[in-house]
Amino acid sequence: MKELFDFAFSPPIIVYTILLMVFLLYWLTVIIGIFDFSSFDFDIDIDVDVDADTDIDIEGSGGIALAILGFFNFGKVPFMVLMSVLFLSMWTIAVLGTYYVGDGSILFSIVLIPINLAIGLLITKLVTTPLIPIFDSIAKDEAKPIDYIGMLGEIVLETSNMQTGQIEIKHQKRLITLSVKAVEEHEGIIKRGSEVVIADHNADKTLFFVRPVSF
């Protein structure tokens, strides 16, 4: 075990090891709840079938680059999942390549980089392609409009039937903040920290009306 540890932090491997450790730390924070699964996710715009944040013409060098990214499932599978698989693959290839073929020199490490990246990307595509339908299904579920009526939440900014406040609710492991007022029949202030239930909303669903759970 010590030999593997020493080898993993040897000059030809150390960069891959550090990158892999960064992603392992990310997954640890997700597991213990410090970060949400999609905290560091990115959307890549590819005209063929990838979600978009920016419009880039598919023709030309920019379009070709996006098409290549799409081929390797970027934009179809969460970025952090792809990069985790990629760096795990590259780390494994670097360890095996250096152990069985390499001479431990920096020159060998430099020569290995493009080969490692190409093989790592192919492995990433093979591993993540079966995951695409799963993440498509998750994305469709998240895109559905949320029916807030009847949900419980906590007042984070006090409100009344005359004063707009805010409520925080938990939905699918996400905290959502909404603008609220107390229902018309409620008199007085609903203070911060009070548990309330959403009873109604205005026409465009930008303001919700709440009542204390004990009301």
C-alpha positions as CSV (number, residue, x, y, z in Angstrom):
1,M,0.0,0.0,0.0
2,K,2.8,2.4,0.9
3,E,4.5,1.5,-2.4
4,L,1.3,2.4,-4.3
5,F,1.0,5.7,-2.3
6,D,4.6,6.6,-3.1
7,F,4.2,5.7,-6.7
8,A,1.0,7.7,-7.0
9,F,2.8,10.8,-5.8
10,S,5.9,10.3,-8.0
11,P,6.6,13.0,-10.6
12,P,5.1,11.2,-13.6
13,I,1.8,10.5,-11.7
14,I,1.4,13.3,-9.2
15,V,-0.7,15.7,-11.4
16,Y,-3.2,12.9,-12.1
17,T,-3.3,12.0,-8.4
18,I,-4.0,15.6,-7.3
19,L,-6.8,16.0,-9.9
20,L,-8.4,12.7,-8.8
21,M,-8.2,13.8,-5.2
22,V,-10.0,17.0,-6.0
23,F,-12.9,15.1,-7.5
24,L,-12.9,12.6,-4.6
25,L,-13.2,15.5,-2.2
26,Y,-16.1,16.9,-4.2
27,W,-18.0,13.6,-4.0
28,L,-17.3,13.4,-0.3
29,T,-18.8,16.8,0.2
30,V,-21.9,15.8,-1.8
31,I,-22.3,12.6,0.3
32,I,-22.1,14.5,3.6
33,G,-24.4,17.3,2.2
34,I,-22.0,20.3,2.0
35,F,-22.6,20.6,-1.7
36,D,-25.5,19.7,-3.9
37,F,-24.9,17.1,-6.7
38,S,-25.3,19.8,-9.3
39,S,-23.4,22.6,-7.5
40,F,-20.5,22.7,-10.1
41,D,-22.4,21.5,-13.1
42,F,-22.2,23.3,-16.4
43,D,-24.5,23.4,-19.5
44,I,-22.8,23.1,-22.9
45,D,-24.7,24.3,-26.0
46,I,-24.6,21.7,-28.8
47,D,-27.3,22.1,-31.4
48,V,-27.9,18.4,-32.0
49,D,-29.3,17.5,-28.7
50,V,-27.5,19.2,-25.8
51,D,-29.0,21.9,-23.5
52,A,-27.9,25.4,-24.2
53,D,-26.9,28.5,-22.4
54,T,-25.2,30.3,-25.3
55,D,-25.9,30.1,-29.0
56,I,-22.9,29.0,-31.1
57,D,-23.1,28.2,-34.8
58,I,-22.5,24.5,-35.3
59,E,-20.5,25.5,-38.4
60,G,-16.8,26.4,-38.0
61,S,-14.2,25.5,-35.5
62,G,-16.4,26.4,-32.5
63,G,-19.2,24.1,-33.8
64,I,-16.7,21.3,-34.5
65,A,-15.4,21.6,-30.9
66,L,-18.9,21.4,-29.5
67,A,-19.7,18.4,-31.7
68,I,-16.7,16.6,-30.4
69,L,-17.7,17.4,-26.8
70,G,-21.2,16.1,-27.6
71,F,-19.7,12.9,-29.0
72,F,-18.0,12.3,-25.6
73,N,-21.4,13.0,-23.8
74,F,-20.5,16.5,-22.5
75,G,-23.9,18.2,-22.0
76,K,-25.7,14.9,-21.8
77,V,-24.3,13.7,-18.5
78,P,-23.5,16.0,-15.6
79,F,-20.1,17.6,-15.9
80,M,-18.7,16.4,-12.6
81,V,-19.7,12.8,-13.4
82,L,-17.9,13.0,-16.7
83,M,-14.8,14.6,-15.3
84,S,-14.7,12.1,-12.4
85,V,-14.8,9.2,-14.8
86,L,-12.3,10.8,-17.1
87,F,-9.7,11.6,-14.4
88,L,-10.1,8.2,-12.8
89,S,-9.5,6.6,-16.2
90,M,-6.5,8.9,-16.9
91,W,-5.0,8.2,-13.4
92,T,-5.3,4.4,-13.9
93,I,-3.8,4.6,-17.4
94,A,-0.9,6.8,-16.1
95,V,-0.2,4.4,-13.2
96,L,-0.3,1.2,-15.4
97,G,1.6,2.9,-18.3
98,T,4.3,4.3,-16.1
99,Y,4.7,1.0,-14.2
100,Y,4.8,-1.4,-17.1
101,V,6.2,0.8,-19.9
102,G,7.5,4.1,-18.6
103,D,11.0,4.9,-17.3
104,G,9.8,7.4,-14.7
105,S,11.1,10.3,-16.8
106,I,9.3,13.6,-17.3
107,L,9.6,13.2,-21.1
108,F,7.6,9.9,-20.9
109,S,5.0,11.7,-18.9
110,I,4.6,14.4,-21.5
111,V,4.4,11.9,-24.4
112,L,1.8,10.0,-22.4
113,I,-0.6,13.0,-21.9
114,P,-2.3,13.1,-25.4
115,I,-2.5,9.2,-25.5
116,N,-3.9,9.1,-22.0
117,L,-6.4,11.8,-22.8
118,A,-7.6,10.1,-25.9
119,I,-8.0,6.7,-24.2
120,G,-9.6,8.3,-21.1
121,L,-12.2,10.1,-23.2
122,L,-13.1,6.9,-25.0
123,I,-13.5,5.1,-21.7
124,T,-15.6,8.0,-20.4
125,K,-17.9,7.7,-23.3
126,L,-18.3,4.0,-22.9
127,V,-19.0,4.2,-19.2
128,T,-21.3,7.2,-19.3
129,T,-23.4,6.4,-22.4
130,P,-25.7,4.0,-20.4
131,L,-26.3,6.8,-17.9
132,I,-27.7,9.3,-20.4
133,P,-31.4,8.0,-20.2
134,I,-31.2,8.1,-16.4
135,F,-30.1,11.8,-16.3
136,D,-32.6,12.6,-19.0
137,S,-35.3,11.3,-16.8
138,I,-34.1,13.2,-13.8
139,A,-33.9,16.4,-15.9
140,K,-37.5,16.0,-17.1
141,D,-38.7,15.5,-13.5
142,E,-36.9,18.6,-12.3
143,A,-38.4,20.6,-15.3
144,K,-42.0,19.8,-14.2
145,P,-43.7,22.8,-12.6
146,I,-43.9,22.5,-8.8
147,D,-47.3,22.5,-7.1
148,Y,-46.6,24.4,-3.9
149,I,-50.1,24.3,-2.5
150,G,-50.1,22.3,0.7
151,M,-46.4,22.3,1.2
152,L,-44.9,23.2,4.6
153,G,-42.1,25.7,5.1
154,E,-40.4,28.0,7.5
155,I,-40.8,31.8,7.5
156,V,-37.4,33.4,7.0
157,L,-38.7,37.0,6.6
158,E,-41.8,37.9,8.7
159,T,-45.0,38.5,6.9
160,S,-48.7,39.5,7.4
161,N,-51.7,39.8,5.2
162,M,-50.4,43.4,4.4
163,Q,-46.7,42.8,4.4
164,T,-44.7,40.6,1.9
165,G,-42.2,38.2,3.5
166,Q,-40.4,35.1,2.5
167,I,-40.7,31.4,3.1
168,E,-38.1,28.6,2.7
169,I,-39.2,25.1,1.7
170,K,-37.3,22.0,1.0
171,H,-38.2,20.2,-2.2
172,Q,-36.2,17.3,-3.6
173,K,-33.2,18.1,-1.4
174,R,-33.2,21.7,-2.6
175,L,-34.1,24.8,-0.5
176,I,-36.5,27.1,-2.3
177,T,-37.3,30.6,-1.2
178,L,-40.7,32.1,-2.2
179,S,-42.3,35.5,-1.6
180,V,-45.4,35.2,0.6
181,K,-48.1,37.0,2.5
182,A,-50.4,35.7,5.2
183,V,-53.9,34.6,4.1
184,E,-56.4,37.5,4.3
185,E,-58.2,36.1,7.4
186,H,-55.0,35.9,9.4
187,E,-54.4,38.8,11.7
188,G,-51.1,39.9,13.0
189,I,-47.5,39.1,12.1
190,I,-46.2,35.6,11.3
191,K,-42.7,35.8,12.7
192,R,-39.5,34.3,11.4
193,G,-39.1,30.7,12.3
194,S,-42.8,29.9,12.2
195,E,-43.9,26.8,10.4
196,V,-46.6,27.6,7.8
197,V,-48.5,25.8,5.0
198,I,-49.0,27.3,1.6
199,A,-52.7,27.8,1.0
200,D,-52.9,29.7,-2.3
201,H,-51.1,31.9,-4.8
202,N,-51.7,34.8,-7.1
203,A,-52.5,34.5,-10.8
204,D,-49.0,34.5,-12.1
205,K,-47.7,32.4,-9.1
206,T,-45.1,35.0,-8.0
207,L,-46.7,35.5,-4.6
208,F,-48.0,32.8,-2.3
209,F,-50.4,33.0,0.6
210,V,-49.6,31.1,3.8
211,R,-51.1,30.3,7.2
212,P,-49.5,29.1,10.3
213,V,-49.8,25.3,10.8
214,S,-51.5,25.8,14.1
215,F,-53.9,28.5,12.7
